[in-house]
Amino acid sequence: MSRNITVGLDGSPESLAAADWAAREALLRDAPLRLVHAWQWHPYTYSPLAGAAVPPSEDDPRREWAERLPRETAARIAERHPRLSISAERIPEQPVTALLAVAEDADLLVLGSRGLGAVAGFLVGSVALAVVARTERPVVLVRAGERHEDDHLTGDVVLGLDLENPDDSVLGFAFDAASRRAAGLRVVHGWSLPPYYYGYGGALDPQLNAELGAQVQHRLTEVLRPWRDKFPGIEVNEQAVIGSAGSHLVDASRDASLVVVGRRNRRTPAGSHIGPVTQAVLHHSAAPVAVIPHD
């Protein structure tokens, strides 16, 4: 299976920023870059005056644009990164279906995302969110903005770690990303007092809270120990924070080169699921966000 860094293009500033980010990531990994634009050309359109479906013109500007977009983006990236191997294509398929398919052959799928800022619910129903929720391959979402391209290589990598389910694929991705960037790794775990402690005044007992916090910190250290040994050159900053990790990760993203979070695969009739921490980071992170699916 051929591995590469794949970018989904739609012509937006966000997807073009994603292509630039992916080009730099491909160079870091010494991997080829694949640019894809998914657009399904409809062979017939409905004409109200004719009262029937009629074939569109051969010089339909939408079709011409769909053909040009990947080629022109590839040419622009090749001019900036002449050593990079680049392929570009249009896929005649619906975007979500096409992106899920190309992700299977990629080390990493990169998509543009406008994020939310202070507005809730913006990404719900979007192509990016649908792909993140359903793919079993790592996805990075990149926002367009004023950050300099060197930010790809500066700032810590930030990892949101769930100690209840510390999956090796999430940890491995974060440590590898920090190693390639020669960056530090900031690991954030959010925890809360068990509900039954509140009934006995535990939340008001500083000593008990400190003891529980020390236990969480110890467990965090133990989970990270084998990865520290595997990547001895990485400076790791461990943080066990009270409450959900989402807001802490968003704060940390302002100075980060990349934020890494996990998403647990849930194959149920109810559909796919993205947890609240990952949702918060996807919507509000100032840095690119890598979502790593895991069992």
BALOBA-1460 file (C-alpha; in Angstrom, 3 decimals):
// residues 295
<rec num="1" residu="m" x="0.000" y="0.000" z="0.000"/>
<rec num="2" residu="s" x="1.413" y="3.359" z="-1.049"/>
<rec num="3" residu="r" x="1.609" y="5.823" z="1.838"/>
<rec num="4" residu="n" x="1.522" y="9.574" z="1.441"/>
<rec num="5" residu="i" x="0.236" y="12.808" z="2.904"/>
<rec num="6" residu="t" x="-3.135" y="13.497" z="1.287"/>
<rec num="7" residu="v" x="-4.931" y="16.841" z="1.180"/>
<rec num="8" residu="g" x="-8.585" y="17.405" z="0.405"/>
<rec num="9" residu="l" x="-9.014" y="20.591" z="-1.638"/>
<rec num="10" residu="d" x="-12.183" y="22.612" z="-2.098"/>
<rec num="11" residu="g" x="-10.672" y="25.941" z="-3.152"/>
<rec num="12" residu="s" x="-11.300" y="27.683" z="0.169"/>
<rec num="13" residu="p" x="-8.511" y="29.605" z="1.949"/>
<rec num="14" residu="e" x="-8.656" y="26.924" z="4.651"/>
<rec num="15" residu="s" x="-8.025" y="24.057" z="2.235"/>
<rec num="16" residu="l" x="-5.158" y="25.971" z="0.593"/>
<rec num="17" residu="a" x="-3.659" y="26.534" z="4.045"/>
<rec num="18" residu="a" x="-4.081" y="22.799" z="4.646"/>
<rec num="19" residu="a" x="-2.185" y="22.086" z="1.413"/>
<rec num="20" residu="d" x="0.708" y="24.315" z="2.508"/>
<rec num="21" residu="w" x="0.793" y="22.649" z="5.934"/>
<rec num="22" residu="a" x="0.692" y="19.198" z="4.364"/>
<rec num="23" residu="a" x="3.562" y="20.057" z="2.020"/>
<rec num="24" residu="r" x="5.783" y="20.933" z="4.966"/>
<rec num="25" residu="e" x="4.658" y="17.792" z="6.798"/>
<rec num="26" residu="a" x="5.457" y="15.667" z="3.745"/>
<rec num="27" residu="l" x="8.968" y="17.096" z="3.699"/>
<rec num="28" residu="l" x="9.366" y="16.287" z="7.397"/>
<rec num="29" residu="r" x="8.317" y="12.693" z="6.727"/>
<rec num="30" residu="d" x="10.087" y="12.355" z="3.370"/>
<rec num="31" residu="a" x="6.730" y="11.295" z="1.918"/>
<rec num="32" residu="p" x="4.942" y="12.191" z="-1.334"/>
<rec num="33" residu="l" x="2.110" y="14.713" z="-1.301"/>
<rec num="34" residu="r" x="-1.231" y="13.864" z="-2.887"/>
<rec num="35" residu="l" x="-3.737" y="16.614" z="-3.687"/>
<rec num="36" residu="v" x="-7.330" y="15.593" z="-4.341"/>
<rec num="37" residu="h" x="-10.443" y="17.545" z="-5.187"/>
<rec num="38" residu="a" x="-13.712" y="15.637" z="-4.927"/>
<rec num="39" residu="w" x="-16.425" y="16.994" z="-7.184"/>
<rec num="40" residu="q" x="-19.147" y="14.997" z="-8.854"/>
<rec num="41" residu="w" x="-20.055" y="16.484" z="-12.209"/>
<rec num="42" residu="h" x="-23.736" y="15.939" z="-12.916"/>
<rec num="43" residu="p" x="-24.222" y="14.883" z="-16.535"/>
<rec num="44" residu="y" x="-27.627" y="16.535" z="-16.647"/>
<rec num="45" residu="t" x="-29.136" y="19.713" z="-15.275"/>
<rec num="46" residu="y" x="-32.764" y="20.709" z="-15.023"/>
<rec num="47" residu="s" x="-33.949" y="23.456" z="-17.314"/>
<rec num="48" residu="p" x="-37.163" y="25.153" z="-16.094"/>
<rec num="49" residu="l" x="-37.933" y="26.505" z="-19.560"/>
<rec num="50" residu="a" x="-37.472" y="23.164" z="-21.259"/>
<rec num="51" residu="g" x="-39.265" y="21.344" z="-18.467"/>
<rec num="52" residu="a" x="-36.748" y="18.507" z="-18.586"/>
<rec num="53" residu="a" x="-33.203" y="17.508" z="-17.755"/>
<rec num="54" residu="v" x="-30.757" y="18.600" z="-20.431"/>
<rec num="55" residu="p" x="-27.017" y="18.003" z="-20.847"/>
<rec num="56" residu="p" x="-24.859" y="20.887" z="-19.601"/>
<rec num="57" residu="s" x="-22.492" y="22.710" z="-21.874"/>
<rec num="58" residu="e" x="-19.138" y="21.060" z="-22.479"/>
<rec num="59" residu="d" x="-17.442" y="24.252" z="-21.304"/>
<rec num="60" residu="d" x="-19.266" y="24.261" z="-17.960"/>
<rec num="61" residu="p" x="-17.118" y="26.657" z="-15.834"/>
<rec num="62" residu="r" x="-17.672" y="24.552" z="-12.712"/>
<rec num="63" residu="r" x="-16.165" y="21.519" z="-14.367"/>
<rec num="64" residu="e" x="-13.258" y="23.549" z="-15.721"/>
<rec num="65" residu="w" x="-12.572" y="24.982" z="-12.249"/>
<rec num="66" residu="a" x="-12.722" y="21.517" z="-10.663"/>
<rec num="67" residu="e" x="-10.118" y="20.302" z="-13.134"/>
<rec num="68" residu="r" x="-7.846" y="23.322" z="-12.647"/>
<rec num="69" residu="l" x="-7.881" y="23.494" z="-8.859"/>
<rec num="70" residu="p" x="-5.641" y="20.502" z="-8.032"/>
<rec num="71" residu="r" x="-3.267" y="21.232" z="-10.926"/>
<rec num="72" residu="e" x="-2.801" y="24.883" z="-10.031"/>
<rec num="73" residu="t" x="-2.380" y="24.116" z="-6.349"/>
<rec num="74" residu="a" x="0.250" y="21.496" z="-7.166"/>
<rec num="75" residu="a" x="2.130" y="23.959" z="-9.365"/>
<rec num="76" residu="r" x="2.143" y="26.591" z="-6.622"/>
<rec num="77" residu="i" x="3.436" y="24.129" z="-4.027"/>
<rec num="78" residu="a" x="6.054" y="22.708" z="-6.402"/>
<rec num="79" residu="e" x="7.430" y="26.187" z="-6.964"/>
<rec num="80" residu="r" x="7.927" y="26.620" z="-3.212"/>
<rec num="81" residu="h" x="9.071" y="23.050" z="-2.526"/>
<rec num="82" residu="p" x="10.866" y="21.754" z="-5.643"/>
<rec num="83" residu="r" x="12.174" y="18.634" z="-3.852"/>
<rec num="84" residu="l" x="8.666" y="17.440" z="-2.988"/>
<rec num="85" residu="s" x="6.990" y="14.659" z="-4.978"/>
<rec num="86" residu="i" x="3.445" y="15.859" z="-5.748"/>
<rec num="87" residu="s" x="0.457" y="14.304" z="-7.479"/>
<rec num="88" residu="a" x="-2.888" y="16.007" z="-8.126"/>
<rec num="89" residu="e" x="-6.249" y="14.703" z="-9.246"/>
<rec num="90" residu="r" x="-9.968" y="15.316" z="-9.328"/>
<rec num="91" residu="i" x="-12.144" y="12.498" z="-8.004"/>
<rec num="92" residu="p" x="-15.669" y="12.274" z="-9.485"/>
<rec num="93" residu="e" x="-17.355" y="11.430" z="-6.201"/>
<rec num="94" residu="q" x="-19.132" y="13.088" z="-3.290"/>
<rec num="95" residu="p" x="-16.570" y="14.716" z="-0.933"/>
<rec num="96" residu="v" x="-17.106" y="12.632" z="2.211"/>
<rec num="97" residu="t" x="-17.130" y="9.336" z="0.302"/>
<rec num="98" residu="a" x="-14.046" y="10.291" z="-1.695"/>
<rec num="99" residu="l" x="-12.048" y="11.540" z="1.286"/>
<rec num="100" residu="l" x="-12.821" y="8.451" z="3.351"/>
<rec num="101" residu="a" x="-11.543" y="6.320" z="0.474"/>
<rec num="102" residu="v" x="-8.301" y="8.223" z="-0.140"/>
<rec num="103" residu="a" x="-7.578" y="8.316" z="3.598"/>
<rec num="104" residu="e" x="-7.180" y="4.538" z="3.545"/>
<rec num="105" residu="d" x="-4.027" y="4.901" z="1.421"/>
<rec num="106" residu="a" x="-2.575" y="7.805" z="3.387"/>
<rec num="107" residu="d" x="-0.367" y="8.143" z="6.422"/>
<rec num="108" residu="l" x="-2.237" y="11.344" z="7.099"/>
<rec num="109" residu="l" x="-5.280" y="13.121" z="5.660"/>
<rec num="110" residu="v" x="-5.170" y="16.922" z="5.906"/>
<rec num="111" residu="l" x="-8.266" y="19.096" z="5.611"/>
<rec num="112" residu="g" x="-9.057" y="22.762" z="5.980"/>
<rec num="113" residu="s" x="-11.272" y="23.961" z="8.814"/>
<rec num="114" residu="r" x="-12.608" y="27.383" z="9.663"/>
<rec num="115" residu="g" x="-13.056" y="26.437" z="13.304"/>
<rec num="116" residu="l" x="-15.595" y="28.249" z="15.431"/>
<rec num="117" residu="g" x="-14.075" y="30.999" z="17.488"/>
<rec num="118" residu="a" x="-16.875" y="31.964" z="19.853"/>
<rec num="119" residu="v" x="-19.697" y="30.638" z="17.665"/>
<rec num="120" residu="a" x="-21.066" y="27.253" z="18.695"/>
<rec num="121" residu="g" x="-22.089" y="24.571" z="16.253"/>
<rec num="122" residu="f" x="-20.438" y="25.860" z="13.077"/>
<rec num="123" residu="l" x="-18.765" y="22.632" z="12.009"/>
<rec num="124" residu="v" x="-21.728" y="20.334" z="12.660"/>
<rec num="125" residu="g" x="-22.661" y="18.655" z="9.407"/>
<rec num="126" residu="s" x="-19.531" y="19.814" z="7.586"/>
<rec num="127" residu="v" x="-17.466" y="17.578" z="5.340"/>
<rec num="128" residu="a" x="-14.451" y="17.846" z="7.653"/>
<rec num="129" residu="l" x="-16.387" y="16.794" z="10.736"/>
<rec num="130" residu="a" x="-18.094" y="13.944" z="8.906"/>
<rec num="131" residu="v" x="-14.727" y="12.600" z="7.742"/>
<rec num="132" residu="v" x="-13.143" y="12.952" z="11.190"/>
<rec num="133" residu="a" x="-16.043" y="11.072" z="12.759"/>
<rec num="134" residu="r" x="-15.917" y="8.135" z="10.348"/>
<rec num="135" residu="t" x="-12.357" y="7.527" z="9.180"/>
<rec num="136" residu="e" x="-9.980" y="5.123" z="10.877"/>
<rec num="137" residu="r" x="-6.920" y="7.034" z="9.687"/>
<rec num="138" residu="p" x="-5.279" y="10.088" z="11.320"/>
<rec num="139" residu="v" x="-6.699" y="13.425" z="10.169"/>
<rec num="140" residu="v" x="-5.245" y="16.906" z="10.654"/>
<rec num="141" residu="l" x="-7.497" y="19.968" z="10.461"/>
<rec num="142" residu="v" x="-5.794" y="23.250" z="9.552"/>
<rec num="143" residu="r" x="-7.242" y="26.719" z="9.823"/>
<rec num="144" residu="a" x="-6.350" y="29.643" z="7.577"/>
<rec num="145" residu="g" x="-4.882" y="32.558" z="9.495"/>
<rec num="146" residu="e" x="-2.028" y="34.919" z="9.990"/>
<rec num="147" residu="r" x="0.372" y="32.481" z="11.657"/>
<rec num="148" residu="h" x="3.707" y="32.268" z="9.853"/>
<rec num="149" residu="e" x="4.495" y="29.024" z="8.050"/>
<rec num="150" residu="d" x="7.488" y="28.447" z="10.329"/>
<rec num="151" residu="d" x="4.985" y="27.853" z="13.151"/>
<rec num="152" residu="h" x="4.748" y="24.347" z="11.680"/>
<rec num="153" residu="l" x="8.155" y="23.738" z="13.199"/>
<rec num="154" residu="t" x="8.053" y="25.957" z="16.288"/>
<rec num="155" residu="g" x="6.146" y="25.598" z="19.513"/>
<rec num="156" residu="d" x="5.471" y="22.469" z="21.511"/>
<rec num="157" residu="v" x="3.325" y="19.604" z="20.361"/>
<rec num="158" residu="v" x="0.380" y="19.389" z="22.750"/>
<rec num="159" residu="l" x="-1.212" y="16.028" z="23.543"/>
<rec num="160" residu="g" x="-4.583" y="15.563" z="25.187"/>
<rec num="161" residu="l" x="-4.244" y="12.221" z="26.971"/>
<rec num="162" residu="d" x="-7.111" y="10.131" z="28.346"/>
<rec num="163" residu="l" x="-5.697" y="8.018" z="31.174"/>
<rec num="164" residu="e" x="-8.789" y="5.814" z="31.135"/>
<rec num="165" residu="n" x="-7.880" y="4.700" z="27.623"/>
<rec num="166" residu="p" x="-4.234" y="5.659" z="26.854"/>
<rec num="167" residu="d" x="-3.914" y="4.256" z="23.358"/>
<rec num="168" residu="d" x="-0.443" y="3.665" z="21.931"/>
<rec num="169" residu="s" x="-1.365" y="5.015" z="18.496"/>
<rec num="170" residu="v" x="-2.244" y="8.422" z="19.974"/>
<rec num="171" residu="l" x="0.863" y="8.520" z="22.166"/>
<rec num="172" residu="g" x="3.080" y="7.318" z="19.321"/>
<rec num="173" residu="f" x="1.762" y="9.952" z="16.929"/>
<rec num="174" residu="a" x="2.380" y="12.775" z="19.429"/>
<rec num="175" residu="f" x="5.889" y="11.672" z="20.370"/>
<rec num="176" residu="d" x="6.805" y="11.131" z="16.713"/>
<rec num="177" residu="a" x="5.471" y="14.582" z="15.771"/>
<rec num="178" residu="a" x="7.511" y="16.221" z="18.547"/>
<rec num="179" residu="s" x="10.608" y="14.270" z="17.534"/>
<rec num="180" residu="r" x="10.365" y="15.293" z="13.859"/>
<rec num="181" residu="r" x="9.989" y="18.946" z="14.874"/>
<rec num="182" residu="a" x="12.708" y="18.793" z="17.560"/>
<rec num="183" residu="a" x="10.017" y="20.233" z="19.827"/>
<rec num="184" residu="g" x="8.877" y="19.703" z="23.373"/>
<rec num="185" residu="l" x="5.780" y="17.678" z="24.178"/>
<rec num="186" residu="r" x="3.166" y="19.058" z="26.555"/>
<rec num="187" residu="v" x="0.820" y="16.344" z="27.833"/>
<rec num="188" residu="v" x="-2.502" y="17.432" z="29.323"/>
<rec num="189" residu="h" x="-4.859" y="15.121" z="31.222"/>
<rec num="190" residu="g" x="-8.102" y="16.360" z="32.762"/>
<rec num="191" residu="w" x="-9.516" y="14.667" z="35.852"/>
<rec num="192" residu="s" x="-12.301" y="15.165" z="38.371"/>
<rec num="193" residu="l" x="-13.103" y="13.917" z="41.847"/>
<rec num="194" residu="p" x="-15.292" y="10.792" z="41.858"/>
<rec num="195" residu="p" x="-18.939" y="11.792" z="42.418"/>
<rec num="196" residu="y" x="-19.215" y="9.972" z="45.736"/>
<rec num="197" residu="y" x="-16.515" y="12.158" z="47.308"/>
<rec num="198" residu="y" x="-18.763" y="15.179" z="47.095"/>
<rec num="199" residu="g" x="-21.328" y="13.546" z="49.309"/>
<rec num="200" residu="y" x="-18.802" y="13.221" z="52.146"/>
<rec num="201" residu="g" x="-17.257" y="16.653" z="51.853"/>
<rec num="202" residu="g" x="-14.293" y="15.357" z="49.898"/>
<rec num="203" residu="a" x="-14.354" y="18.294" z="47.545"/>
<rec num="204" residu="l" x="-13.683" y="20.558" z="50.502"/>
<rec num="205" residu="d" x="-10.821" y="18.489" z="51.951"/>
<rec num="206" residu="p" x="-7.529" y="19.918" z="50.616"/>
<rec num="207" residu="q" x="-5.497" y="16.959" z="51.835"/>
<rec num="208" residu="l" x="-7.757" y="14.421" z="50.124"/>
<rec num="209" residu="n" x="-7.761" y="16.456" z="46.926"/>
<rec num="210" residu="a" x="-3.958" y="16.643" z="47.023"/>
<rec num="211" residu="e" x="-3.679" y="12.892" z="47.544"/>
<rec num="212" residu="l" x="-5.973" y="12.141" z="44.628"/>
<rec num="213" residu="g" x="-4.096" y="14.633" z="42.463"/>
<rec num="214" residu="a" x="-0.809" y="12.958" z="43.352"/>
<rec num="215" residu="q" x="-2.254" y="9.581" z="42.358"/>
<rec num="216" residu="v" x="-3.353" y="10.921" z="38.988"/>
<rec num="217" residu="q" x="0.040" y="12.543" z="38.430"/>
<rec num="218" residu="h" x="1.805" y="9.283" z="39.309"/>
<rec num="219" residu="r" x="-0.334" y="7.339" z="36.862"/>
<rec num="220" residu="l" x="0.338" y="9.913" z="34.145"/>
<rec num="221" residu="t" x="4.073" y="9.603" z="34.754"/>
<rec num="222" residu="e" x="3.910" y="5.805" z="34.556"/>
<rec num="223" residu="v" x="1.952" y="5.824" z="31.293"/>
<rec num="224" residu="l" x="4.499" y="8.182" z="29.730"/>
<rec num="225" residu="r" x="7.599" y="6.423" z="31.087"/>
<rec num="226" residu="p" x="8.095" y="3.895" z="28.232"/>
<rec num="227" residu="w" x="7.586" y="6.660" z="25.658"/>
<rec num="228" residu="r" x="10.130" y="8.886" z="27.378"/>
<rec num="229" residu="d" x="12.562" y="5.975" z="27.187"/>
<rec num="230" residu="k" x="11.801" y="5.481" z="23.476"/>
<rec num="231" residu="f" x="12.214" y="9.206" z="22.712"/>
<rec num="232" residu="p" x="14.879" y="10.344" z="25.201"/>
<rec num="233" residu="g" x="15.591" y="13.574" z="23.339"/>
<rec num="234" residu="i" x="12.091" y="15.001" z="23.858"/>
<rec num="235" residu="e" x="11.417" y="17.313" z="26.772"/>
<rec num="236" residu="v" x="8.050" y="16.246" z="28.191"/>
<rec num="237" residu="n" x="5.905" y="18.533" z="30.329"/>
<rec num="238" residu="e" x="3.169" y="16.616" z="32.170"/>
<rec num="239" residu="q" x="0.019" y="18.376" z="33.357"/>
<rec num="240" residu="a" x="-2.818" y="16.751" z="35.305"/>
<rec num="241" residu="v" x="-5.503" y="19.441" z="35.420"/>
<rec num="242" residu="i" x="-8.804" y="19.465" z="37.291"/>
<rec num="243" residu="g" x="-11.869" y="19.445" z="35.032"/>
<rec num="244" residu="s" x="-12.236" y="18.732" z="31.351"/>
<rec num="245" residu="a" x="-9.016" y="18.948" z="29.367"/>
<rec num="246" residu="g" x="-10.764" y="20.747" z="26.485"/>
<rec num="247" residu="s" x="-10.352" y="24.339" z="27.677"/>
<rec num="248" residu="h" x="-6.770" y="23.689" z="28.805"/>
<rec num="249" residu="l" x="-5.885" y="22.256" z="25.389"/>
<rec num="250" residu="v" x="-7.431" y="25.233" z="23.634"/>
<rec num="251" residu="d" x="-5.360" y="27.577" z="25.814"/>
<rec num="252" residu="a" x="-2.208" y="25.566" z="25.103"/>
<rec num="253" residu="s" x="-2.916" y="25.628" z="21.354"/>
<rec num="254" residu="r" x="-2.096" y="29.335" z="21.147"/>
<rec num="255" residu="d" x="1.629" y="28.599" z="21.432"/>
<rec num="256" residu="a" x="1.608" y="25.100" z="19.924"/>
<rec num="257" residu="s" x="2.751" y="23.796" z="16.573"/>
<rec num="258" residu="l" x="0.224" y="20.948" z="16.721"/>
<rec num="259" residu="v" x="-2.464" y="19.630" z="19.078"/>
<rec num="260" residu="v" x="-2.996" y="15.862" z="19.164"/>
<rec num="261" residu="v" x="-6.200" y="14.262" z="20.450"/>
<rec num="262" residu="g" x="-7.712" y="10.801" z="20.174"/>
<rec num="263" residu="r" x="-11.085" y="9.609" z="18.979"/>
<rec num="264" residu="r" x="-12.371" y="6.228" z="19.999"/>
<rec num="265" residu="n" x="-13.847" y="4.126" z="17.198"/>
<rec num="266" residu="r" x="-17.428" y="3.215" z="17.986"/>
<rec num="267" residu="r" x="-19.039" y="0.998" z="15.383"/>
<rec num="268" residu="t" x="-22.672" y="1.179" z="16.456"/>
<rec num="269" residu="p" x="-26.012" y="1.572" z="14.634"/>
<rec num="270" residu="a" x="-26.301" y="5.009" z="16.242"/>
<rec num="271" residu="g" x="-23.408" y="6.222" z="14.099"/>
<rec num="272" residu="s" x="-19.991" y="7.690" z="14.772"/>
<rec num="273" residu="h" x="-19.096" y="9.747" z="17.804"/>
<rec num="274" residu="i" x="-16.619" y="12.492" z="18.613"/>
<rec num="275" residu="g" x="-16.036" y="13.065" z="22.313"/>
<rec num="276" residu="p" x="-16.551" y="16.451" z="23.994"/>
<rec num="277" residu="v" x="-12.843" y="17.164" z="24.472"/>
<rec num="278" residu="t" x="-12.046" y="16.502" z="20.810"/>
<rec num="279" residu="q" x="-15.091" y="18.548" z="19.766"/>
<rec num="280" residu="a" x="-13.926" y="21.521" z="21.846"/>
<rec num="281" residu="v" x="-10.400" y="21.361" z="20.439"/>
<rec num="282" residu="l" x="-11.581" y="20.995" z="16.830"/>
<rec num="283" residu="h" x="-13.821" y="24.019" z="17.137"/>
<rec num="284" residu="h" x="-11.565" y="26.398" z="19.050"/>
<rec num="285" residu="s" x="-7.892" y="25.423" z="18.639"/>
<rec num="286" residu="a" x="-5.561" y="28.099" z="17.292"/>
<rec num="287" residu="a" x="-3.121" y="25.432" z="16.054"/>
<rec num="288" residu="p" x="-3.634" y="22.534" z="13.617"/>
<rec num="289" residu="v" x="-5.356" y="19.576" z="15.281"/>
<rec num="290" residu="a" x="-4.477" y="15.940" z="14.667"/>
<rec num="291" residu="v" x="-7.296" y="13.497" z="15.470"/>
<rec num="292" residu="i" x="-6.104" y="9.910" z="15.901"/>
<rec num="293" residu="p" x="-8.786" y="7.203" z="15.776"/>
<rec num="294" residu="h" x="-8.230" y="4.183" z="17.999"/>
<rec num="295" residu="d" x="-10.057" y="1.154" z="19.394"/>
